[in-house]
Amino acid sequence: MSEKVLNVGLVGYKFMGKAHSNAYRKVNMFFNPGMQIVMKALCGRDANWVGEAAQKFGWEGIETSWEKLVSRDDINMVDITAPSNYHKEIGIAAAENGKHVFCEKPLALNLKDAREMLAAVQKNNVRHQIGFNYRFVPAVCLAKKMIDSGKLGKIFHMRALYLQDWIIDPEFPLVWRLDKTVAGSGSLGDLGAHCVDAARYLVGDFDKVIGLNKTFVKERPLAERMTGISGKASKDAPRGEVRVDDATLFLAEFKNGALGSFEATRFAAGHKNAMSFEINGEKGSIKFEFERMNELQYYSADDEEGLCGFRTIQATEGVHPYVEAWWPAGHVLGYEHTFVHEIYEFVKSIATDTPTSPDFNDGVKCSQVLEAVDLSIAERQWVTVDTL
């Protein structure tokens, strides 16, 4: 493309909006994506709240209508961090207005809507990316390189967990992430989606799945105000039905023959954001825990007998993906850096007019797996993913 400036419009200003805003402020300072990012407009329904956020985060202006935002001539790219029920409508409108589109996961409320979003960006020939930020952890990128280079050989197993505990209290209010009409699903779509994408990134496509889920708390007080993933409810607030899963577990077989086990729950006491996975192959294994995100555990079957064991690789050196742009070796990175990395890749794809990854194709594939899991739970049987 000819333009050297990318004017961004961001929809949403709470948890993910703050993470993305921070990324836009950092990208050009640490990386060279080929375009200068201008934080043009922040969009939200409440003028006072979005105005305060825009001033704090560094946006030039605000909009209270996403329809106006996506139609503005001075906006080149639209970033969607609004709740899931807005993704399809905003994403398609942005694409039809010729804007490049970044969208947080899950891509849409369901597979049908996700496919419509993919069709829209393809039809309008705009760049698109989905926000699976865990792909951009240097240690996870290193795991990908090791697997692709054959260090683990043929893959036999992947087991992945995403454990949180923030809604165990039955008096925790019914925030939007617990509302099926807004979020689409509970722990499966919010947490399990990251595990599914990590599995596709590292191991390959899914063949078939079977699962089960549980909603432990059936009713919760209605939230009066929501901020990010938290909310407040009065002592005598009316209660509403929880219609999403609190926990989902499923088994999978990959197209390459590997087996997988997956667990996503918000009822694992003591776990705040414990996304982890282990992959076992014929030549070794790797283990990753996000709460120790700068480390990758590696076991090599080629080690000398009697000296075998998992070793800790500190993925903080210049040879590791993205690290050279940051700090000297051992000066660790954090959660916020994953967003800088993914935004860098997307802006670079716009600057060079080349595809990026993960894109809306990956979003559709993830939705396909999630929908297959839901169907398997409903029908109590294995479901082949590609039949959906």
Secondary structure, DSSP 8 states (H G I E B T S, - for coil): ---SEEEEEEE--SHHHHHHHHHHHHHHHH---SSEEEEEEEE-S-HHHHHHHHHHHT-SEEES-HHHHHH-TT--EEEE-S-GGGHHHHHHHHHHTT-EEEEESSSSSSHHHHHHHHHHHHHTT--EEEE-GGGGSHHHHHHHHHHHTTTT-SEEEEEEEEE--TT-STTS-B-GGG-HHHHSSSHIIIIIHHHHHHHHHHT--EEEEEEEEE-S--EEEB-SEEETTEEE--TT--EEE--S-SEEEEEEEETTS-EEEEEEES--TT-SSEEEEEEEETTEEEEEEGGGTTEEEEEETTS-TT----EEEE--STTSTTGGGS-STT----HHHHHHHHHHHHHHHHHHT---SS-HHHHHHHHHHHHHHHHHHHHTS-EEGGG-
